[in-house]
């Protein structure tokens, strides 16, 4: 079976301003690298479907969904916080980003794809149950994980978040749900300044200092995440796949490279193969230097596809 690659034209229309690092050019950079690496034609391409209200309600409050819909402007931009802005196309893009993650779950669970990568924007892991923040509106990976549990009857799923920023929104949503293990590595102290003091047994946060490079990152991941993930025995694994920890990305101060993202992918794929029938859905989060983002996603997808 192939790796599914799920995206949608609406993702290119969401634009928070020409100055904003979370730009439509991110997806163009990924597309260019997939072609340059001769990976594009090996993938199973699908367009995302819009998320339903019932799917959103599994992880977001009704009043919050209503507020996001009401905030959608007919022209120009509307700021929800200094970094998170809506244009007239944002709501549609956010619905398709979450819906694309749901489609990925369905495809993998039905055996239509070996695994899946969702090339979506806006990202999602900072969106809490009741708040948009950090470029995020709906929590795409949380919507997907809840769908796997409630629609497909799984009992345990895991989310591995390797974005350079803590997945605070995902933690907020699943803090009291032991069916979901969240494993998050992140630079600390750094935006959103959370995660270092979590005590829940199914939340595995690994705060790391600025200037962490590949070797100490791998040591921490191997010691603190892999044993806990294996002991949890997930039936499906999700990546919150942020590539802003790359050494060329000036949004943060990590020193990872493509080989490190390959290593992370391989380690988690090994656990998924043994415990989750290989079921993996990877959902794009951060990554703002266009060259390193494209190269890193291509390396991640090549590994998922076994090419």
Secondary structure, 3 states (H helix, E strand, C coil): CCEEEEECHHHHCCCCCCCCCCCCHHHHHHHHHHHHCCCHHHCEEEECCCCCHHHHHCCCCHHHHHHHHHHCCCCCCEEEECCEEECCCHHHHHHHHHHHHHHHHHHHHCCCCCEEEECCCCCCCCCCCCCCECCECCCHHHHHHHHHHHCCCCCCEEEEECCCCCCHHHHHHHCCCCCEEEEEEEECCCCCCCCCCCCCCCEEEEEECCCCEHHHHHHHHHHHHHHHHHHHCCCEEEEEECCCCECCCCCCCCEECHHHHHHHHHHHHHHHHHHCCCCEEEEECCCCCHHHHHHHHHHHHHHHHCC
